[in-house]
């Protein structure tokens, strides 16, 4: 098989990279060319495979397949940093924006760290209750919101993203005014009070460490709803309120920690790890 076809005039020729064939002004790229006589043909030219696309130093300009391969092959560009954004088109044709919240921050169940923690740039248009009734018993992992994120919302995400999501261990109080912290292996989560503020005033200590995005001045608090109205909205934290068995902590419209009965509907800011 020839390694290429040359084309040119007057003794000067250049290698052909692609061949097109068609009629009526419409042409398609040819992948292979066969030549022969007497009804017998052999492959004489094949377009070289373009191979995987090179990684873009801008995180958001890469596909999820490229990002997953870079993580798997330990070829992550140094330019990918906390605060980098990537637009996400959901299957219902709505869009959202994910940001890098942290690098090597969350623990994998089998040991080691997830390469990146991603979170929403703004709160979503969805408003969900944390539980069907006013209870924080069982903490976040057994809540209605945790189940909704894992079983309903994930089907809206691009499958190429879902394929590279890694479960991580998230520390959370068991609720019911219990200081006991349980590590649950989950794929989708909301954030704890300490992960946002670096301290606790309404929840029990031990629910993780502050994310880098909140320490670099890139995002003071996430409080603007996604649809662009610019109106701050209250959104759920995963921390059960330490003062009773009915409430979870929230971020108030002013950007401070608050609490709300678990059966109320509020905005969501979710996180995931890859």
N, C-alpha and C positions, 0 to 999 in steps of 0.2 A: 504494500500500500504506500502511496506517495505521502510524504509528510506535508505536502502543500502544493498548491497550484500557483504558477507564476503568470503574471500578465504584464504586458508592456509593449513598447514600440522601439524601433531603431536600436536594438541591442540592449535596451535597458528594461529590466523587468523587476516588479515588486511582488512579494508574496501576497496572495489573496487571503483575507481573513474570513470573509463570509461570501456566500453565493446566494442569490435570490432568483426565483423563477416564478412566472405567473403570466396572466393574460389580462387584457382589458384594463390596464393600469393598476391591477392589484397583484402584489407579489408577496411571497412568503420566504422566509429564510430556509435554505436547504442545509440539513445536518450532515448528509452523506451523499457521495457521488459514486455511481457504479459505471464501469465501462467493460465492453466485451464484444465478442463476435459469435455468430452461429448459435445464438440463444444462451450463451454462457457468459455471465458477467461476474466481475470481481470488484470488491470495494477498492476504489482508487484514491479516494480522498474523504477525510472525515474532519469536520470542524472541531478544533481543539476545545476541550471543556474549559469553560470560564472559571470553574472552581468556585469556592466560597468567596463572597464579597469581602474585601478587606475591612477590618474594623475601623470605624470612624472615631476620631478622638473626642467627638461630641457624643456623649452618652445617648441622648435622645434621637440621634440620627441613625442609630443601629436598629436592626430588627430584633425581636425577642430571640429568634434562632441564633443570631450572631452573639447576643449578650450571653445566652446560655452556653454556647460553645466557648466563649472567652473564659467564662467561669470554670467550665469543666476542664479546659486545657491549661488553666492557670496562666492566661495571657491577657489579663485585665490591663487596659491602658492606665498609666499613671494620671491621665487627664480626667478620668471619671471621678467625680468628687461629690461630697455632700452638698445638697442643694440642686444638683443637676435634675432636669425635668425630662419627662417623656410623655407625649400625648398618647392617649389610649382611646380607640374607637370601640364601643361596646356593640354587642350583637343587635341591640335595639336602635342602633344608629345614634345613640347619645355619646357624648365624649366626656372624658375626665382627664386629669393630669396627675401623674404620679411623680414624686420627688424621691431622691435618695435621702433618707433620714439618717442612716448610719452605715458604717462600713465595718465588717467584722464585729458586730455588736451583739447579735442574738445567738444563743447556744443551740446547736443541733442535738437532737436526742441521742445520737450515736457518738457524740464528742465533736469538738471543733466548733467553728463559727460559720454562720451563713455569710456569704460574701457581702450581700447588700440587704438592708431593710428599706423597703419602699413604703411611702405613705402618701395620702392625698394632699395636693396643694391647697385645696379648699374643701369645705364640707360638701356633701352631696345634696342632690335634690330629694333623695329618699329620706323619709322620716319613719323611724321604727321605734317600737317600744323595746325596752330591755327584756321584759318578761310580760306575760299576759296578765299577771296580777302584780300588786305592789309588794314584791319580795326580792331580796338579794341573796336568799339562801342558796348555797351551792356555788356562788361566785359567777364569774363570766363564762367559764367553759360549759356550764350546763344551762346557760341562758337561751332564751328565744332568739336574741340577736346573734349570738355565736352560731346557732344552727342555721339561721337565715343567710348569714354570710357564706357559710360553707356549702349549703345545699341549694341556695337560690341565686345569690349574687354571682358566685363563681361561674355559673353558666353564661353570664353576660360577657365575661372577659374573653379576650382572644385566646384560643386554645394553645397557641404558641407560648403565651405567658403562663397559662395554667400548667403547662408541661414542665416548667422549670421552677415552680414554686416549691419551696422546701418547708415542711413542718418544723417549728422551733418550740423551745420550751419557754412558756410565758408564766411568770410567777404572779399569783393573784390570791388575795384573801378568799377564804371559803364563804364569806358573808356571815350574816346572822351575828354581827358584832364579834366575830372570831378573829384573833390575831394570827391564826394559823395560815401560813402561806403554802399554797400548793403549786407545783410546777406541772402545767398541762402542755402536752404536745398538740399544737393547733396550727392551722395554715393561715387563717384570717383572724385578725384581732383588732380591737380598739386599744387605745393607749392608756397607761395608768397615770395617776397624778404625778408620781415621781419621775416617770419617763418624760413628762412635759416640763415640769418645774424644777426637778432636782431635789425636791423636799416634799414632805407630807404634812398637811394640816387637817385633812378631812378623811384620810384613809390610813390604813396600817402600813408601816415601813416594810420593805423587803420585796416590793413589786417591780423590781428591775432597776435600771440605771438610766439617767437622762440621755436622750438621743442627741447626737452631735449637732443636728440641725437647729436645736433650741439653744445651743451654747455658742454658736458662731454668729448670731445676729442675723441669720438668713431668714428666719421665721420666728417672730416673737411668740405669737400663738396663732393657731389656725382657727380663724373665726369668721371668714367671709364665705358665704354659701356659693356653690359652684356656678349657679346660673347667671352670675354676673350682675346681680342687683346691687352688690356692695353693702347689703344689709347684714350685719353680724347676727348669727343665729347660735343658739345653745346646742352643744353636741356632746354625745356620750363619751365618758371615759369607762374603762372596764373595771375600775376600782369600786368595790362595794363601799358604801359610806360606813364609816366606823361607828357612827352614833346610833344606828337603829338597823332593823332587819328589813326595811321597806325600800331603801333608796340606793342608787348608785351615784357616783360622782359625775359631774359634768364640767364642761368649760362654758362659762356664762357669756352672753353677748359682749361683755366688757373685757373678756379675756382672763378672768380670774376663775379659780376653782369654785364650784358650787355643788349642789346635790339635788336630786329629783326623784320622785316616786318612780319605781321601775316600770309601772304600767303605762307611763306617759310616752307619747311619740316625740322624738327629737332627731336632729340631724346626725349623720354618721361620718366619721373620719376613720377609715380602716387602714390597717397596715398588713404587709405580707413580706416574706423573705425569699430571696433567690440565691 
